[in-house]
Amino acid sequence: MTDLNPTRIEYRRDGYLIWADEDGVHIKTSSRGFEMPEAIAMTELYQAVLAHFRAGEPFPKPTVPDRGQRVFYPERYVVERAKRAVVTAIDDEFRTDETPF
């Protein structure tokens, strides 16, 4: 009978790769930097894969990630970023560098 056990399980995201093989769970990144939401998503995925690996359970059948899993900016982050942009624009509009005297 054919051995159907995979030798490597990979999770590819934007600019990094997390994989599990017989030696453990590994991570490889490109040379680009990661903003905070991307770094958090990467470390959370790594921890989830590592926990699953340590549990010794079989990995599930690969599926296409939904839109929420492909987007690195959670809603709260986007809202806070928009607030900062509005406040900065208003401050810049009313800021004067001229002294009254």
N, C-alpha and C positions, 0 to 999 in steps of 0.2 A: 504494500500500500504506500502511496505517496505521502511524504511528510508535508503537511500543510501549515506548519508553524512558521510565522514570518521570522526573519533574522534581524529585521530592523523596522521600527515604527517611527514615522516622521511627522512633525507638525511644522509646516512652513507658514510663516506670516510675513508681513512687510519688513524685509530686511534682516530677518533672523530665522534660524532653524533650531528646533528642539527635537532630539531623537532619543529613542530608547533602544538599546541592543543588549547583548549578553553581559556587557561590562557595566551597565547602568544607564543613567539619563544624562545627556550631554546638551550643550548649547553652543551655537556658533552664530556670530553676528557679522554683519558687513562692516565696512569702515565708517558708515554714517552714524550720526548721533541720534539719540532717541529722546523725544520730549516726554515729560512726566507721565501722561496717560499711556503712551506706548510702552514705557519702561515698566509701569505697573502691570499692564496687560501681559507683558512678556514674563515677568516674574511670577504672576499668578498662574499662567499656563504651565510654567516650569514646575511649580510646586504641585499642581494638579497631576501632571504626568508622573512626577516623582512619587507621589502618594499612591497612585494607581500601580506603578511599577513595584513599589515595596509591598503592596498588598498581594501581589502575585496573581492577580486576576487577569483573565484574557482581555486584550484590548478590543473595543467594539469595532464593528465594520465602519470603514471610512465613509463619511458623508460630506456633502458640500456645506461649508459654514453659512449660516444665515447672515443677513445684512448686519445685525447687531454684533455678531462675532467678528465681522470684518472691519468694523468702524472702531477706531481706537479712542475717539472722544466721547465719553459719556455725556449725557444731556446736561448734568450739573456743571461740568467743565465748560461746555459751550455757553451756557447761560452766564456763568461768571465772567467768561472772556468777553461776551457782548457787553455786560455791565461795565467792565473796565474800559472798553473802547468808548462807550457813551460818556462816562465820567471824564475820561481824558480829553475827549473832544470838547466838552462843555468847559472844562478848566482852561484849555488852550484858547477858547473863544473869548473868555473874560479875563485872561491873564494879560497884564500889561507890564512891560519891563521898564516903563518910564516912571521915574520918581516924581511925586507931585511938587517937589521943591527944587 
